[in-house]
Amino acid sequence: MTDDRVELATAMAWPRRGGIWRRLLASVIDYLVVLISLYFLTAGLAILTDGGVKGDFGLSLEVCRSFTVHGVPSLERKVCKSSLLGFSVADRAVGPLKGAQSIVHETVSFDLNSKDKFRPAALDLSFLQVPALAIYLLVMEASGRSVGKWALTLVVYDEPNWQRRGLPLQKAFRRQLIKFLGAFPLVLTQAWSAFQSWGSFPRPAPSYSWWDMVPALVAAGFALGLALIWPLWIGISIAMGHEPIHDRVAGTTVRTRETRE
């Protein structure tokens, strides 16, 4: 009976769990912090490399205009610039490209430099969203708490040592590794695609038979499905009042900052 009373007193001493909506909003804030930082980093690299780096991360506004090539009205290209607050992260032209053995013109996208001249394909840094978010949360939670959790008065506690400020580095790493485990296949797919196309020149897309495409489609479908199911499972666990898998594995818990510190 004494042990039961101790366990009950310990449970009552804990602040209440962070609910699904509070944790979701905190995650959105952290995601925007990382995305905006990545955007301006990419904009700076794009300037330094003369368009050799790109990635709008869904934040920029793309403005396109058409222009005639060599004064021929029937042959037009579209120049599109992606920018936010005047900071450009991607300049490209879309137009026809004649195949080597065909008179048919394939529509392809050309990357441009700062003078609107064609250049080899830029390195698309869009795949960095998840790794950058994981590293940001790792550093912030190991040293204290993230911007989103601070704004929503949430704290990630180390369950065996709740008085500690911040998580032990090993636990913070384990927590982020498991949290983003579902997104890793998709990130690797995006990174592989970005580095495969980096430095290439525009050319008509090669033609593949349906059977040649099946393995790639299956792999892409698996990566996308896992990236969607994993956070959904985590969200359902939190909504049902349970610790999500990354907190169970790491031995951590997310609580409101009500009675401590």
Secondary structure as GFF3:
##gff-version 3
##sequence-region A 1 261
A	DSSP	alpha_helix	2	13	.	.	.	ID=ss1
A	DSSP	alpha_helix	20	48	.	.	.	ID=ss2
A	DSSP	beta_strand	53	54	.	.	.	ID=ss3
A	DSSP	beta_strand	61	69	.	.	.	ID=ss4
A	DSSP	beta_strand	72	84	.	.	.	ID=ss5
A	DSSP	beta_strand	87	98	.	.	.	ID=ss6
A	DSSP	beta_strand	105	112	.	.	.	ID=ss7
A	DSSP	beta_strand	118	119	.	.	.	ID=ss8
A	DSSP	beta_strand	123	124	.	.	.	ID=ss9
A	DSSP	three_ten_helix	125	128	.	.	.	ID=ss10
A	DSSP	alpha_helix	129	143	.	.	.	ID=ss11
A	DSSP	alpha_helix	147	151	.	.	.	ID=ss12
A	DSSP	beta_strand	154	158	.	.	.	ID=ss13
A	DSSP	three_ten_helix	159	161	.	.	.	ID=ss14
A	DSSP	alpha_helix	169	179	.	.	.	ID=ss15
A	DSSP	three_ten_helix	181	183	.	.	.	ID=ss16
A	DSSP	alpha_helix	184	197	.	.	.	ID=ss17
A	DSSP	alpha_helix	210	239	.	.	.	ID=ss18
A	DSSP	alpha_helix	245	250	.	.	.	ID=ss19
A	DSSP	beta_strand	252	256	.	.	.	ID=ss20
###
